[in-house]
Amino acid sequence: MDANLSRIRKVVESLLILTLSGMVLLTFIDVIGRRLFGAPLYGAHDATEHLMAIMVFCGLPLLTAARGHLTVDLFDKWLLRPGMAWWHRLVSALVAAVLLLIAYEFYNSAIEAGQIQEISQSLSIPRAGMYAFIAFASLLSAVAALLGCFGAPVSHPHATEEHAK
Amino acid sequence: MTAGLLSLLAVLVLAFLRVPLAFALLSVSLGGIGVVMGWDVARSLVPLTISEAVFSYELAVVPMFILMGNILARTGISDDLFSASNAFLGPIRGGLALSTMVTCAGFSAVCGSSLATAATMSKVAYPSMKRYGYSDSLAAATIAAGGTLGILIPPSIILMIYGILTQTNIGHLFVAGVVPGLLGLLMYLLVIYAIARISPKDAPRGERTTMAQKLQSLRGVWPFTLLFVLIIGGLYGKLFTATEAAGMGAGLALILALVQRRMSWQDFRHIFIETATTSVMLYAVLFGALLFAKLISFSGLGEGILELFNQAGLGPWGTIVAILVVFLVLGCVMDSLAIILICVPLFVPILLAHGFDLVWFGIIVVVVTEIALITPPIGMNVFVLKATLPHVRLGAIFRGLTPFIAIDLLRLALLVIFPSISLALVAFMK
């Protein structure tokens, strides 16, 4: 089980690297082409937007599983006591509920987008697939949050504030 | 207005109870919009808000600038910057502290994160200052204060988030941050110089260097200086949009790091994953903040507060002072990103009603949150230093920071009274 999870994590991390590299490469080529040769890369903006969506929603389950979301740790001294485990389970349940709602709403959006054949502006990428992917990633994140309800109690006071400023 | 006010309180309570900020904002916004506009509207706004944010070319600025900062931070630029500034400033009394401050400004110019700047500089500069007999108080306070320059000198993560929330041009915000950032650096240097004159034992001289050593020290720094000039110059000269500048910056930083062999495959992998994770975390809170901004708008809370301010006879400048007091007080107990995400949507309608420039206000907000980073009880930069330098007493750091906080308040007053300090460069751009 752990080996499988580790393999999945590596695949997702590779996807994160690929999408981010793709965004930088596309923007770089587009700007050089536009400014130096008067020939922008067709569809670069559209592709960048989709790569960003893939990156964000690929990373969401990983971040949720790692309990890496931004938190305010002012009262950690009290809130991280062993007796407060029930509160962290409740918080995980709230997080899971919100993510499930997002998954459900994007599932509906995917169906609607499929019916009206919604596509992106320049590359005509079908939006239904993207919405379905977001729904699936949100569902996975909800599962990751739910596992947090039954997993080890929260014990990392500095969470992710480091990234914030 | 009541629904908006209750929602604001609920977000604050949930955030303080360690509910992840993104989900505190999302759940309260859903509930609030549900009550004010109906559940169908609330539900339909979820995919709409998230899609608008995630399928936005303009918002791709966030991960690419973070990537640029992470690449440069990993490649040892901080050591090169410190060596160069120390070669020039070291021999002056208090020179090591002055060098540290200049390095903080230079590093933050490419990094964009105050905490990362403080953490990096504590490893780069603190040992040198201690070796030369600097007091713990001055050495640690210099690094903590210097770290705050990271969120003002562009590119800045906080300015990007502010720009997204208020739909203000991020390029204009970056250009507007240049002069206040340099002013902050100059004022900090004056503080250190004054301390070195008043209490010479706290800040002795460093080693003398020859001209050849000075020139040699610049070798590692010039490519990154060129990169910074290209990015900010490109934005100022309207050669790039903010997103294009971010892509160019990240691409060039990557090329520089690879050409100079400053990065291994392991580093590459680590930097990209770290960037993506930070970006996902920021996007999650942005989704919540954007939905929360919609709730504030629907509930009429902003207009309600404006009416209260008017009834109290505060007037435009009284309103600004009241808003700044709110930011300063919250800054003592909350981190800067949280304050901006929660408070900015609340105050934007008030600022617009009084005709204030949102670019100028963005700079003011960032300066206020800079001050919050070094004020007790929750000065995040101070805590980062305490974590990396556990033997330095918290009281000594805060004591050393007192003159820096005082000069910061003076700078804040100058920026409020003279908006042109922030806006002059932007006006030239237009």
Interface residues (C-beta under 8 A of the other chain):
Chain A: E13 L16 I17 T19 L20 S21 M23 V24 L25 L26 T27 F28 D30 V31 R35 H45 T48 E49 H50 M52 A53 M55 V56 F57 C58 G59 L60 L62 L63 G68 H69 L70 T71 V72 D73 L74 F75 D76 L79 W87 H88 V91 L94 V95 A97 V98 L101 I102 E105 F106 N108 S109 S120 M130 Y131 I134 V154 H158 T160 E161 E162 H163 A164 K165
Chain B: A15 F16 L17 R18 V19 P20 L21 A22 F23 L26 S27 L30 R43 S44 V46 P47 I50 S51 V54 F55 S56 Y57 L59 A60 P63 M64 L67 S113 S114 L115 A116 A119 G150 I151 I157 I158 L239 F240 T243 E244 A246 G247 M248 A250 G251 L254 R269 F272 I273 T275 A276 T277 T278 S279 V280 M281 L282 Y283 A284 V285 V333 M334 D335 S336 L337 A338 T369 L373 I378 M380 V384 A387
